[in-house]
Amino acid sequence: MSNTKEIITLQFGNYANFVGTHFWNAQEHSFNYDPDVEEPAEINHDVLFREGKFFKNITFTPRMLLLDCKGSLKYIKESGNLYSNISLERNNPEKNLLDQVIHTIDWDEENIEVMESEEIPMTDYQRSLMETDDDDEKIFDLKSSVQNWPDFMYTRYHPRSINIIKDYEYHNDISTLDTFSAGLQLWNNPFFEDDYCDKIRMYIEECDQSQGFQTIFDSIDGFSGVAIKCMEYLEDEYSKSILAFPLIPNRTKTFQFADEGMSETIRLVNLAFSYAKLSEHSSLFIPLSTMERGWRNIGEPRKFPNMSYESDNLYHSSSILSSFIDTMSLQYRLREHSSQNYLSNFCAQMNTYGRKMCGGKTSLPFPMQEKEDLIEFLDKFDGDLMQSISPNVKIGTDRIVQHVTLRGLSKTRLKKPLEKAKDQMKMAAYKCTSISEMLQLYFQCNTYASLSHVAAVGSPLQVKLPFPKEFFDSRIASNGFLREFQSEEKANVREVPIMTAVQNSSELANTLENLHTHVERVKLAKVPRFSDSGLEKEEYKELLEQLLVFKEQYDENSFL
């Protein structure tokens, strides 16, 4: 029996699928296909991926289900692209697909009535994949050409992974699945619930010893209701850890038949229900956004050093959030077997006294210079190592519990050897023998009454195409570290070091109190679509009470 403890990933909503697409692309780019490499990789990809067979071919696909609206797939089939066109000439994109089918199957062409829909244009990047052109040097204008997540999908998905809601149409600027309660109604449709739960069960039955679920979902529209009902089902049926990432996109849509003011109110109520119900049905949740605020007004975009991303570009912002999830999740995806490396342990360490909400921080890329040692960098660095990517969250340095992950730094970059150490020997950190030990010491010196769990992973974050590496500035070298001198020409960045932190603090009470204050002002009678989709007045009162009770879990007097 394998020692791998598998995780099933669930994605709900269009922006969640933007983030998920970057996430799975990064996983696939981190695979090592070199037969001469004897040492196993640090990361155990079997945690998130499943092995299968198709005829005599071995397949390796994400253990994942995604949900989106009709029309979001564009040119991708709902059955996915894993087995598509096996018998067709996939390396000849100039040949019409219908002609390929006609010449593949023996039938009477005179008795065939052909009804062709308008062809949806494929991005140059996707067309290059059809031509088996996987050249990372090739330049694609993805920031302009990407309209939806299939446009930059690199990883092939299993046929059961893609799930489309036929009753709701995808639009670029309008959200049709609008309210939390509409999402509940969708889940309660027996055809939907039975089909979706059967697919989860099939994944579970394939696992030797599943450790739980990670759920990524849009928290400001109706997908929040679907996600919460799914987590409620998982909690009742499987009793395993559930780590959730409620997302607030950097570009919000209006809802159908609603102006901007009404849309802001709907988003606010959806978000409040998400947070309140996550406190009940998740093991831990980390709200994520590249925007400073997330209530009525999403506010200004977060600024990240050495990076110039387009703040209203979903393809750009989702890559930042994906990089955070990819890196922080290494805590429970490492090949090294230890009770510390499991999702349940991670959630238990962060969720003390019912404080299930945490904040996320990232440093992308980690701002060390190419020829710098970690001991020198930490000694002279002044300011915040990481930037917050949780909306309306500001966590300081006092009384925090945190999980920190640094990846992409080899042990040779820790400090100079004894014969070359010189002034480094005078530093207290010189006695440290590992990156994690040195970071532990750093946080002990720079935080008060806090507890830090630190992991260091040598494997950097892969930023090959279709990752939007164009947003790294010209100071970043191809290995992701800062050049000593700025160059006018940008490097072709292939990998970057990155640091992330998941933090819990009594300061999160301010976030919940602020959310409660805003949602308490809403007159639900003025938003009839909630009651039209089944929300009762008493449920709304319970929501407000639940937010207050959850906020009280962060009472500073009992923290740590």
SVG drawing of the C-alpha trace seen along z (x, -y; Angstrom):
<svg xmlns="http://www.w3.org/2000/svg" viewBox="-39 -52 79 54">
<polyline fill="none" stroke="black" stroke-width="0.4" points="0.0,0.0 1.3,-3.5 2.2,-5.8 0.8,-8.7 -2.1,-10.6 -4.1,-11.9 -6.0,-15.2 -9.0,-16.0 -9.2,-19.6 -12.6,-21.2 -13.0,-24.4 -16.2,-26.4 -16.6,-29.5 -14.9,-31.2 -12.2,-33.0 -11.5,-29.9 -10.8,-28.1 -8.4,-30.9 -6.5,-30.3 -6.8,-26.5 -5.6,-26.5 -2.4,-28.3 -2.1,-25.9 -2.2,-22.8 0.0,-24.2 2.7,-24.9 2.3,-21.3 2.9,-19.8 5.9,-22.1 7.5,-20.8 7.4,-17.2 10.9,-15.7 11.0,-13.5 14.8,-13.0 15.5,-9.2 19.1,-9.9 17.9,-11.7 18.2,-9.1 17.0,-11.1 13.2,-11.4 11.7,-14.8 11.0,-16.7 7.4,-17.1 5.1,-14.1 2.9,-14.7 0.8,-11.7 -0.9,-13.7 -2.8,-15.8 -2.5,-13.7 -4.0,-10.3 -2.5,-7.6 -4.8,-6.0 -4.7,-4.0 -6.1,-4.5 -5.6,-1.6 -1.9,-0.9 -1.0,-4.5 -0.4,-5.7 -2.2,-9.0 -1.4,-11.3 -4.2,-13.8 -5.3,-16.1 -7.5,-14.6 -9.9,-17.5 -13.4,-18.6 -14.2,-22.1 -17.5,-23.8 -18.4,-26.7 -21.2,-28.1 -22.3,-27.1 -20.1,-28.8 -17.0,-29.1 -15.2,-26.2 -15.0,-27.9 -13.3,-25.3 -12.6,-22.7 -15.0,-19.8 -16.8,-19.1 -15.2,-15.6 -11.8,-17.4 -8.9,-17.1 -7.2,-14.0 -8.6,-11.5 -9.7,-13.8 -8.8,-13.3 -6.8,-10.1 -7.5,-8.7 -7.5,-12.1 -4.6,-14.0 -4.0,-16.3 -0.7,-17.5 -2.5,-18.8 -4.6,-21.8 -5.0,-23.1 -7.2,-20.2 -10.9,-20.8 -12.0,-18.6 -15.2,-17.5 -13.2,-16.3 -11.0,-14.3 -14.0,-12.7 -15.6,-11.9 -12.5,-10.2 -12.0,-8.3 -15.5,-6.8 -17.1,-4.6 -20.6,-6.1 -22.8,-7.2 -22.0,-10.8 -25.2,-11.4 -27.4,-10.7 -25.6,-13.1 -27.0,-16.5 -24.2,-18.7 -25.1,-21.5 -22.0,-23.6 -21.9,-26.2 -19.6,-29.2 -16.0,-28.3 -14.6,-29.8 -11.1,-31.1 -8.3,-29.4 -5.4,-31.4 -2.0,-31.1 -0.7,-29.5 -3.4,-26.7 -2.7,-26.3 1.0,-25.8 0.1,-23.0 -1.9,-21.3 1.2,-21.5 3.2,-19.9 5.2,-23.1 6.3,-23.5 8.9,-26.1 9.3,-28.3 11.3,-30.9 8.3,-31.6 6.5,-34.8 2.7,-34.9 0.7,-38.0 -1.3,-36.1 -2.1,-39.1 -4.2,-40.4 -5.4,-37.2 -6.6,-35.4 -10.3,-35.9 -11.0,-32.8 -9.1,-30.1 -9.2,-27.5 -7.0,-29.9 -3.9,-29.2 -4.7,-25.6 -1.6,-23.4 -2.5,-20.4 -4.9,-17.8 -7.9,-17.0 -9.7,-13.7 -13.1,-13.5 -14.9,-13.6 -13.1,-16.8 -15.0,-19.3 -18.6,-20.0 -20.8,-22.6 -24.0,-24.2 -26.3,-24.2 -28.9,-26.6 -26.5,-29.5 -24.7,-31.2 -21.2,-32.6 -20.7,-36.3 -17.6,-38.4 -19.2,-41.3 -22.3,-39.8 -22.7,-37.1 -25.9,-35.0 -25.5,-32.7 -25.9,-35.6 -26.8,-34.8 -25.6,-32.5 -29.2,-31.1 -29.3,-30.5 -26.2,-28.4 -27.9,-26.4 -30.9,-25.8 -28.6,-24.5 -26.9,-22.0 -30.3,-20.9 -31.3,-19.8 -31.1,-16.0 -29.7,-15.5 -26.8,-17.9 -26.1,-16.8 -26.1,-13.1 -23.9,-13.4 -21.4,-15.7 -21.2,-13.5 -20.8,-10.4 -17.7,-11.9 -16.3,-12.8 -17.0,-9.2 -15.2,-7.8 -12.1,-9.8 -12.3,-8.8 -12.5,-5.1 -9.4,-5.4 -7.4,-6.7 -5.5,-4.5 -5.7,-6.9 -7.2,-10.3 -6.2,-13.1 -8.9,-15.5 -10.0,-18.3 -8.8,-21.7 -11.6,-23.9 -11.1,-27.0 -14.2,-29.0 -15.6,-32.4 -17.0,-33.9 -19.0,-36.9 -21.5,-35.1 -23.8,-32.1 -20.9,-29.7 -20.3,-30.4 -23.6,-28.7 -22.7,-25.6 -19.2,-25.4 -20.6,-25.7 -23.2,-23.0 -20.5,-20.7 -18.3,-21.3 -21.3,-20.5 -21.7,-17.2 -18.0,-16.4 -18.1,-17.1 -21.1,-14.8 -20.0,-12.0 -16.2,-11.8 -15.1,-13.6 -11.8,-14.7 -9.9,-18.0 -11.3,-20.7 -9.0,-23.7 -10.9,-26.4 -9.7,-29.4 -12.6,-31.9 -11.6,-34.2 -12.5,-37.8 -11.5,-38.6 -9.6,-41.8 -12.3,-42.6 -15.9,-42.3 -18.9,-41.8 -22.4,-43.2 -25.2,-40.8 -28.0,-40.3 -30.7,-43.0 -28.7,-44.9 -26.9,-48.2 -23.5,-48.6 -24.9,-49.6 -27.2,-46.6 -24.4,-44.4 -22.1,-45.6 -24.8,-44.7 -25.3,-41.3 -21.6,-40.6 -21.4,-41.8 -24.2,-39.5 -22.7,-36.5 -19.3,-37.1 -20.8,-37.4 -22.6,-34.0 -19.4,-32.5 -17.3,-33.6 -20.1,-32.6 -20.6,-29.2 -16.9,-28.5 -16.5,-29.0 -18.9,-26.1 -18.1,-23.7 -14.3,-24.1 -11.3,-23.1 -9.5,-26.3 -10.0,-29.0 -7.8,-31.7 -9.5,-34.5 -7.5,-35.6 -7.4,-38.6 -4.9,-40.9 -7.1,-43.9 -6.9,-45.7 -10.6,-45.5 -13.4,-43.2 -16.6,-44.4 -18.7,-46.9 -15.6,-48.4 -12.7,-46.1 -10.3,-49.1 -6.9,-49.6 -4.7,-46.7 -1.9,-45.4 1.6,-46.4 4.4,-43.8 8.1,-44.8 9.9,-43.9 6.6,-43.2 4.3,-45.2 1.1,-43.3 -2.0,-44.6 -4.4,-45.1 -7.6,-44.5 -6.3,-41.4 -7.7,-38.1 -4.9,-36.1 -2.3,-38.2 -3.9,-38.3 -4.9,-34.7 -1.2,-33.6 -0.2,-35.5 -2.9,-33.7 -2.1,-30.4 1.6,-30.8 0.6,-31.4 -1.5,-28.2 1.1,-26.2 3.8,-27.2 1.9,-27.2 0.4,-23.8 4.0,-22.3 3.6,-21.9 1.4,-18.9 2.7,-17.7 6.3,-16.9 7.6,-13.3 9.2,-13.2 6.8,-11.2 6.0,-12.9 2.8,-13.7 3.8,-17.3 3.3,-16.9 -0.4,-16.2 -3.3,-18.5 -5.0,-17.7 -1.9,-18.6 -1.5,-21.9 -5.1,-22.9 -4.9,-21.9 -1.8,-24.0 -3.4,-27.1 -6.9,-26.6 -6.7,-27.2 -9.8,-27.8 -12.1,-27.8 -10.2,-30.5 -10.7,-29.0 -9.9,-32.2 -6.3,-33.0 -4.6,-35.7 -2.2,-35.0 1.0,-36.7 3.5,-36.3 6.8,-37.5 7.0,-36.9 9.8,-36.7 11.7,-36.5 14.0,-39.6 17.4,-38.1 20.3,-39.0 22.0,-36.4 25.2,-36.3 23.8,-37.0 23.7,-34.6 20.5,-34.2 22.3,-35.3 23.4,-38.6 20.0,-39.2 18.1,-38.8 20.6,-40.8 20.3,-43.9 16.6,-43.6 14.4,-46.3 10.6,-46.2 8.0,-43.6 9.3,-40.4 5.9,-39.7 2.8,-41.4 -0.8,-40.6 -3.0,-38.9 -6.1,-38.6 -8.7,-41.4 -9.3,-43.7 -6.6,-41.9 -3.7,-43.6 -1.6,-41.4 1.3,-42.8 4.2,-41.1 2.7,-40.5 0.9,-37.4 0.7,-35.6 0.7,-31.9 2.1,-31.3 3.1,-28.7 6.0,-30.0 7.3,-28.3 10.4,-29.4 11.1,-27.6 13.8,-27.9 16.8,-28.5 19.5,-25.8 21.4,-25.1 24.6,-26.5 23.0,-29.9 22.6,-29.7 26.0,-31.2 29.7,-31.3 31.9,-28.3 34.0,-28.8 37.2,-29.7 35.3,-32.5 32.8,-33.6 34.6,-36.7 32.0,-39.0 29.3,-36.4 30.8,-34.5 29.9,-37.4 26.2,-37.0 24.1,-34.9 22.5,-33.2 25.8,-31.7 25.3,-28.8 22.2,-27.8 22.7,-24.7 19.6,-24.9 17.4,-27.4 14.4,-26.6 16.4,-27.0 17.7,-30.4 14.2,-31.6 12.9,-30.4 15.6,-32.5 14.7,-35.5 11.0,-35.3 11.8,-34.8 13.8,-38.1 11.2,-40.0 7.9,-38.9 6.6,-39.1 4.9,-36.2 4.4,-34.4 4.7,-30.8 6.3,-30.2 6.3,-26.8 8.8,-27.1 9.4,-24.8 12.2,-25.2 12.0,-23.5 14.8,-23.6 12.5,-23.3 11.7,-26.8 8.4,-27.9 8.4,-27.1 7.3,-30.1 7.4,-28.6 4.8,-29.5 1.9,-30.1 2.8,-31.8 2.7,-35.7 6.4,-36.2 6.3,-39.4 5.2,-41.2 8.6,-40.6 10.8,-43.7 14.2,-43.9 16.1,-43.4 15.0,-39.8 17.5,-37.3 16.5,-34.1 16.9,-32.1 14.4,-34.5 16.9,-36.2 17.7,-40.0 20.6,-41.0 23.2,-43.1 22.7,-45.8 19.5,-46.6 19.5,-45.7 17.6,-47.4 16.8,-43.9 14.4,-41.6 15.6,-38.1 13.6,-35.0 12.7,-34.1 12.2,-30.3 11.9,-29.9 11.7,-32.1 12.2,-31.7 9.0,-32.6 8.0,-32.9 4.5,-32.5 2.9,-32.7 -0.4,-31.6 -1.1,-33.7 -3.6,-33.7 -3.9,-36.7 -6.4,-38.4 -6.2,-41.3 -8.5,-39.3 -11.3,-40.3 -11.2,-43.7 -11.8,-42.1 -14.9,-40.2 -16.2,-43.2 -15.8,-45.4 -17.7,-42.8 -20.5,-42.5 -20.9,-46.3 -21.3,-46.6 -23.7,-43.7 -25.8,-44.7 -26.7,-47.9 -28.2,-46.0 -32.0,-46.0 -32.7,-42.6 -36.2,-43.5 -34.6,-45.8 -32.8,-42.9 -35.7,-40.6 -33.6,-38.1 -32.4,-36.6 -35.9,-35.8 -36.9,-34.8 -34.1,-32.1 -35.3,-30.8 -33.5,-32.9 -35.7,-33.4 -35.5,-36.5 -34.6,-34.4 -31.6,-32.9 -30.3,-36.4 -30.6,-37.2 -28.7,-34.0 -26.0,-35.1 -25.4,-38.3 -25.3,-36.5 -23.0,-33.8 -20.5,-36.5 -20.5,-38.1 -19.9,-34.8 -17.1,-34.0 -15.5,-37.4 -15.5,-36.7 -13.3,-33.6 -10.5,-36.2 -10.7,-37.8 -7.2,-39.1 -7.4,-38.1 -7.3,-34.4 -5.0,-34.4 -2.0,-32.1"/>
</svg>
